[in-house]
Amino acid sequence: MGNRQAQQEILLLKGNSFTARQYHNRNENGKPDNLSPEEQLEEACWNGLIQELIPEVYEHPDTDKPLYLWQIRESNSFLELDLSEELPEVKDNYFSIDPYAFMKEKLMS
């Protein structure tokens, strides 16, 4: 059996003090972007915010390979971040922390 790559999901809930922070971005003209708080948070995640604020998410004792942010999905109440060592494999919804994914799986079984 081959080695499996590390994959990780992170859910960032909206409507709390963490997501209400102002993550100021400036456009090419040096003026602040007019983005919603959720859009600012998503942009900050793409720019490495999670690795700065929660570095333990990127520490894996089993492997020395770094995790990369591959995808951000937005729902009504959270942002789901998908991290992986390489191009992510298809996720098994049964083991997902995304409530929309695992509840659908649970209802079908």
MDTraj code that builds the backbone (N, CA, C; nanometers):
import mdtraj as md
import numpy as np

residues = "MET GLY ASN ARG GLN ALA GLN GLN GLU ILE LEU LEU LEU LYS GLY ASN SER PHE THR ALA ARG GLN TYR HIS ASN ARG ASN GLU ASN GLY LYS PRO ASP ASN LEU SER PRO GLU GLU GLN LEU GLU GLU ALA CYS TRP ASN GLY LEU ILE GLN GLU LEU ILE PRO GLU VAL TYR GLU HIS PRO ASP THR ASP LYS PRO LEU TYR LEU TRP GLN ILE ARG GLU SER ASN SER PHE LEU GLU LEU ASP LEU SER GLU GLU LEU PRO GLU VAL LYS ASP ASN TYR PHE SER ILE ASP PRO TYR ALA PHE MET LYS GLU LYS LEU MET SER".split()
xyz = np.array([
    [0.0843, -0.1170, 0.0000],
    [0.0000, 0.0000, 0.0000],
    [0.0891, 0.1237, 0.0000],
    [0.0637, 0.2184, -0.0863],
    [0.1447, 0.3394, -0.0980],
    [0.1138, 0.4393, 0.0108],
    [0.2028, 0.5356, 0.0218],
    [0.1821, 0.6424, 0.1190],
    [0.0711, 0.7345, 0.0728],
    [-0.0087, 0.7773, 0.1673],
    [-0.1157, 0.8720, 0.1368],
    [-0.0658, 1.0116, 0.1692],
    [-0.1064, 1.1061, 0.0880],
    [-0.0658, 1.2441, 0.1123],
    [-0.1526, 1.3066, 0.2215],
    [-0.0959, 1.4033, 0.2896],
    [-0.1701, 1.4750, 0.3934],
    [-0.2651, 1.5733, 0.3275],
    [-0.3903, 1.5683, 0.3698],
    [-0.4922, 1.6644, 0.3273],
    [-0.5583, 1.7174, 0.4526],
    [-0.5985, 1.8434, 0.4487],
    [-0.6588, 1.9048, 0.5652],
    [-0.7673, 2.0019, 0.5223],
    [-0.8732, 2.0058, 0.6018],
    [-0.9814, 2.1026, 0.5817],
    [-0.9839, 2.1960, 0.7020],
    [-1.0116, 2.3212, 0.6763],
    [-1.0297, 2.4200, 0.7823],
    [-1.1586, 2.4939, 0.7530],
    [-1.2433, 2.5078, 0.8541],
    [-1.3648, 2.5877, 0.8403],
    [-1.3456, 2.7162, 0.9196],
    [-1.3615, 2.8292, 0.8521],
    [-1.3585, 2.9595, 0.9176],
    [-1.5018, 3.0109, 0.9213],
    [-1.5568, 3.0180, 1.0412],
    [-1.6950, 3.0614, 1.0567],
    [-1.7056, 3.2112, 1.0337],
    [-1.8116, 3.2499, 0.9678],
    [-1.8368, 3.3923, 0.9433],
    [-1.9129, 3.4511, 1.0611],
    [-1.9086, 3.5823, 1.0718],
    [-1.9893, 3.6511, 1.1727],
    [-1.9304, 3.6450, 1.3125],
    [-1.7981, 3.6307, 1.3240],
    [-1.7350, 3.6348, 1.4558],
    [-1.6240, 3.7393, 1.4526],
    [-1.5558, 3.7577, 1.5648],
    [-1.4558, 3.8643, 1.5717],
    [-1.3377, 3.8393, 1.4781],
    [-1.3040, 3.7121, 1.4540],
    [-1.1931, 3.6815, 1.3631],
    [-1.2246, 3.7265, 1.2217],
    [-1.3434, 3.6944, 1.1741],
    [-1.3788, 3.7311, 1.0371],
    [-1.4207, 3.8767, 1.0251],
    [-1.4494, 3.9424, 1.1373],
    [-1.4888, 4.0834, 1.1326],
    [-1.3679, 4.1761, 1.1261],
    [-1.2475, 4.1217, 1.1440],
    [-1.1272, 4.2053, 1.1360],
    [-1.1173, 4.2694, 0.9990],
    [-1.0480, 4.3777, 0.9957],
    [-1.0231, 4.4449, 0.8688],
    [-0.8903, 4.3963, 0.8127],
    [-0.8933, 4.3302, 0.7001],
    [-0.7733, 4.2838, 0.6313],
    [-0.7547, 4.3744, 0.5114],
    [-0.6865, 4.4844, 0.5327],
    [-0.6762, 4.5872, 0.4298],
    [-0.5867, 4.5427, 0.3152],
    [-0.6419, 4.5462, 0.1969],
    [-0.5662, 4.5230, 0.0743],
    [-0.5683, 4.6511, -0.0063],
    [-0.4630, 4.6705, -0.0781],
    [-0.4574, 4.7867, -0.1653],
    [-0.4454, 4.7381, -0.3082],
    [-0.5156, 4.8083, -0.3961],
    [-0.5078, 4.7712, -0.5373],
    [-0.3821, 4.8304, -0.5992],
    [-0.3672, 4.8151, -0.7297],
    [-0.2463, 4.8601, -0.7986],
    [-0.2249, 5.0111, -0.7879],
    [-0.3309, 5.0881, -0.7695],
    [-0.3203, 5.2336, -0.7581],
    [-0.2844, 5.2793, -0.6169],
    [-0.2736, 5.1843, -0.5225],
    [-0.2430, 5.2195, -0.3848],
    [-0.3645, 5.2563, -0.3030],
    [-0.4839, 5.2463, -0.3626],
    [-0.6071, 5.2776, -0.2908],
    [-0.6634, 5.1501, -0.2287],
    [-0.7320, 5.1610, -0.1140],
    [-0.7907, 5.0423, -0.0520],
    [-0.8967, 4.9795, -0.1425],
    [-0.8979, 4.8461, -0.1450],
    [-1.0026, 4.7753, -0.2192],
    [-1.1340, 4.7846, -0.1425],
    [-1.2430, 4.7914, -0.2138],
    [-1.3755, 4.7959, -0.1517],
    [-1.4363, 4.6558, -0.1547],
    [-1.3865, 4.5699, -0.0675],
    [-1.4341, 4.4325, -0.0602],
    [-1.5150, 4.4130, 0.0668],
    [-1.6073, 4.3179, 0.0630],
    [-1.6833, 4.2825, 0.1824],
    [-1.5883, 4.2158, 0.2817],
    [-1.6260, 4.2071, 0.4094],
    [-1.5394, 4.1392, 0.5071],
    [-1.5071, 3.9948, 0.4681],
    [-1.6043, 3.9227, 0.4120],
    [-1.5805, 3.7848, 0.3693],
    [-1.4816, 3.7793, 0.2534],
    [-1.4936, 3.8744, 0.1606],
    [-1.4001, 3.8790, 0.0485],
    [-1.2600, 3.9165, 0.0957],
    [-1.2521, 4.0075, 0.1938],
    [-1.1224, 4.0443, 0.2502],
    [-1.0574, 3.9243, 0.3185],
    [-1.1376, 3.8475, 0.3926],
    [-1.0857, 3.7292, 0.4609],
    [-1.0364, 3.6259, 0.3595],
    [-1.1131, 3.6023, 0.2549],
    [-1.0722, 3.5063, 0.1519],
    [-0.9416, 3.5502, 0.0856],
    [-0.9330, 3.6774, 0.0524],
    [-0.8105, 3.7308, -0.0085],
    [-0.6922, 3.7165, 0.0867],
    [-0.7154, 3.7433, 0.2144],
    [-0.6085, 3.7295, 0.3138],
    [-0.5637, 3.5842, 0.3263],
    [-0.6566, 3.4903, 0.3161],
    [-0.6204, 3.3475, 0.3210],
    [-0.5320, 3.3109, 0.2035],
    [-0.5681, 3.3571, 0.0839],
    [-0.4847, 3.3303, -0.0338],
    [-0.3458, 3.3914, -0.0181],
    [-0.3356, 3.4998, 0.0588],
    [-0.2077, 3.5681, 0.0781],
    [-0.1282, 3.5168, 0.1983],
    [-0.1698, 3.4037, 0.2589],
    [-0.0926, 3.3402, 0.3656],
    [-0.1343, 3.3720, 0.5072],
    [-0.2512, 3.4304, 0.5273],
    [-0.2965, 3.4671, 0.6614],
    [-0.3046, 3.3474, 0.7550],
    [-0.3604, 3.2369, 0.7091],
    [-0.3805, 3.1212, 0.7960],
    [-0.2467, 3.0674, 0.8454],
    [-0.1474, 3.0627, 0.7596],
    [-0.0163, 3.0137, 0.8005],
    [0.0461, 3.1048, 0.9059],
    [0.0177, 3.2335, 0.9002],
    [0.0698, 3.3268, 0.9996],
    [-0.0058, 3.3168, 1.1321],
    [-0.1394, 3.3081, 1.1267],
    [-0.2202, 3.3087, 1.2482],
    [-0.2293, 3.1722, 1.3155],
    [-0.2302, 3.0662, 1.2365],
    [-0.2442, 2.9310, 1.2909],
    [-0.1332, 2.8429, 1.2332],
    [-0.0073, 2.8661, 1.2705],
    [0.1029, 2.7908, 1.2095],
    [0.0994, 2.6416, 1.2393],
    [0.0369, 2.6024, 1.3520],
    [0.0322, 2.4597, 1.3856],
    [-0.0484, 2.3778, 1.2844],
    [-0.1335, 2.4440, 1.2075],
    [-0.2096, 2.3746, 1.1030],
    [-0.1150, 2.3177, 0.9982],
    [-0.0027, 2.3829, 0.9786],
    [0.0912, 2.3432, 0.8747],
    [0.1987, 2.2476, 0.9255],
    [0.1967, 2.2121, 1.0542],
    [0.2963, 2.1220, 1.1104],
    [0.2424, 1.9793, 1.1090],
    [0.3139, 1.8896, 1.0440],
    [0.2760, 1.7486, 1.0384],
    [0.3973, 1.6642, 1.0741],
    [0.3950, 1.5976, 1.1903],
    [0.5110, 1.5196, 1.2327],
    [0.5399, 1.4000, 1.1423],
    [0.4411, 1.3502, 1.0699],
    [0.4598, 1.2316, 0.9861],
    [0.5327, 1.2629, 0.8556],
    [0.5332, 1.3859, 0.8147],
    [0.5934, 1.4212, 0.6871],
    [0.6610, 1.5567, 0.6976],
    [0.7600, 1.5780, 0.6157],
    [0.8256, 1.7084, 0.6146],
    [0.7814, 1.7923, 0.4957],
    [0.6817, 1.7441, 0.4228],
    [0.6321, 1.8180, 0.3072],
    [0.5384, 1.9299, 0.3539],
    [0.5475, 2.0470, 0.2940],
    [0.4580, 2.1568, 0.3326],
    [0.3176, 2.1369, 0.2744],
    [0.2207, 2.1967, 0.3394],
    [0.0835, 2.1971, 0.2887],
    [0.0606, 2.3258, 0.2109],
    [-0.0177, 2.3146, 0.1050],
    [-0.0512, 2.4295, 0.0210],
    [-0.2018, 2.4476, 0.0187],
    [-0.2446, 2.5724, 0.0128],
    [-0.3868, 2.6035, -0.0010],
    [-0.4257, 2.5832, -0.1462],
    [-0.5203, 2.4908, -0.1699],
    [-0.5609, 2.4580, -0.3062],
    [-0.6954, 2.5189, -0.3430],
    [-0.7835, 2.5306, -0.2468],
    [-0.9183, 2.5757, -0.2803],
    [-0.9835, 2.6396, -0.1590],
    [-1.0659, 2.7407, -0.1860],
    [-1.1511, 2.8017, -0.0839],
    [-1.2935, 2.7971, -0.1366],
    [-1.3813, 2.7359, -0.0570],
    [-1.5234, 2.7325, -0.0932],
    [-1.6004, 2.8155, 0.0091],
    [-1.6954, 2.8919, -0.0406],
    [-1.7750, 2.9781, 0.0469],
    [-1.9150, 2.9210, 0.0603],
    [-1.9645, 2.9185, 0.1831],
    [-2.1035, 2.8817, 0.2078],
    [-2.1686, 2.9996, 0.2802],
    [-2.2916, 2.9808, 0.3215],
    [-2.3617, 3.0892, 0.3910],
    [-2.2978, 3.1250, 0.5241],
    [-2.2419, 3.0260, 0.5945],
    [-2.1941, 3.0524, 0.7296],
    [-2.0444, 3.0309, 0.7511],
    [-1.9713, 2.9846, 0.6498],
    [-1.8281, 2.9625, 0.6686],
    [-1.7534, 2.9615, 0.5365],
    [-1.6201, 2.9721, 0.5482],
    [-1.5288, 2.9480, 0.4367],
    [-1.4604, 2.8152, 0.4641],
    [-1.4549, 2.7293, 0.3642],
    [-1.3851, 2.6021, 0.3788],
    [-1.2549, 2.6095, 0.3005],
    [-1.1438, 2.5866, 0.3708],
    [-1.0122, 2.5888, 0.3087],
    [-0.9648, 2.4454, 0.2915],
    [-0.9209, 2.4102, 0.1718],
    [-0.8650, 2.2778, 0.1446],
    [-0.7152, 2.2906, 0.1267],
    [-0.6401, 2.2215, 0.2120],
    [-0.4945, 2.2215, 0.2055],
    [-0.4459, 2.0800, 0.1757],
    [-0.3341, 2.0716, 0.1045],
    [-0.2790, 1.9418, 0.0696],
    [-0.1321, 1.9571, 0.0330],
    [-0.0586, 1.8448, 0.0400],
    [0.0821, 1.8443, 0.0004],
    [0.0964, 1.8609, -0.1498],
    [0.0074, 1.7982, -0.2233],
    [0.0075, 1.8001, -0.3692],
    [-0.1355, 1.8226, -0.4144],
    [-0.1560, 1.8139, -0.5441],
    [-0.2921, 1.8258, -0.5960],
    [-0.3814, 1.7303, -0.5174],
    [-0.4860, 1.7817, -0.4520],
    [-0.5658, 1.6978, -0.3624],
    [-0.6357, 1.5829, -0.4348],
    [-0.6447, 1.4727, -0.3624],
    [-0.7229, 1.3597, -0.4102],
    [-0.8699, 1.3910, -0.3866],
    [-0.9562, 1.3108, -0.4449],
    [-1.0991, 1.3286, -0.4223],
    [-1.1270, 1.3020, -0.2754],
    [-1.1983, 1.3935, -0.2138],
    [-1.2270, 1.3866, -0.0715],
    [-1.3424, 1.2910, -0.0447],
    [-1.3285, 1.2102, 0.0599],
    [-1.4363, 1.1225, 0.1032],
    [-1.5283, 1.2049, 0.1935],
    [-1.6486, 1.2337, 0.1463],
    [-1.7410, 1.3192, 0.2215],
    [-1.7750, 1.2643, 0.3591],
    [-1.7649, 1.1351, 0.3758],
    [-1.7957, 1.0745, 0.5055],
    [-1.7012, 1.1261, 0.6138],
    [-1.5770, 1.1556, 0.5784],
    [-1.4771, 1.2016, 0.6740],
    [-1.4571, 1.3528, 0.6715],
    [-1.5355, 1.4245, 0.5942],
    [-1.5231, 1.5690, 0.5822],
    [-1.5793, 1.6392, 0.7051],
    [-1.5248, 1.7572, 0.7358],
    [-1.5821, 1.8386, 0.8429],
    [-1.6838, 1.9388, 0.7885],
    [-1.7008, 1.9426, 0.6573],
    [-1.8003, 2.0285, 0.5945],
    [-1.9383, 1.9695, 0.6238],
    [-2.0230, 2.0401, 0.7005],
    [-2.1529, 1.9824, 0.7365],
    [-2.2408, 1.9525, 0.6159],
    [-2.2282, 2.0285, 0.5082],
    [-2.3084, 2.0009, 0.3899],
    [-2.2643, 1.8715, 0.3232],
    [-2.1377, 1.8383, 0.3320],
    [-2.0857, 1.7160, 0.2701],
    [-2.1170, 1.5937, 0.3542],
    [-2.0827, 1.5957, 0.4833],
    [-2.1007, 1.4749, 0.5610],
    [-2.2469, 1.4477, 0.5966],
    [-2.3291, 1.5506, 0.6063],
    [-2.4715, 1.5257, 0.6335],
    [-2.5390, 1.4596, 0.5143],
    [-2.5033, 1.5014, 0.3947],
    [-2.5591, 1.4379, 0.2751],
    [-2.5159, 1.2912, 0.2721],
    [-2.3917, 1.2647, 0.3052],
    [-2.3396, 1.1293, 0.3081],
    [-2.4109, 1.0479, 0.4158],
    [-2.4327, 1.1072, 0.5321],
    [-2.4981, 1.0396, 0.6436],
    [-2.6434, 1.0066, 0.6085],
    [-2.7134, 1.0997, 0.5444],
    [-2.8529, 1.0770, 0.5072],
    [-2.8679, 0.9684, 0.4009],
    [-2.7678, 0.9554, 0.3148],
    [-2.7756, 0.8560, 0.2087],
    [-2.7404, 0.7161, 0.2570],
    [-2.6731, 0.7034, 0.3731],
    [-2.6348, 0.5702, 0.4199],
    [-2.7384, 0.5087, 0.5100],
])
top = md.Topology()
chain = top.add_chain()
for i, resn in enumerate(residues, 1):
    res = top.add_residue(resn, chain, resSeq=i)
    for name in ("N", "CA", "C"):
        top.add_atom(name, md.element.get_by_symbol(name[0]), res)
traj = md.Trajectory(xyz[None], top)
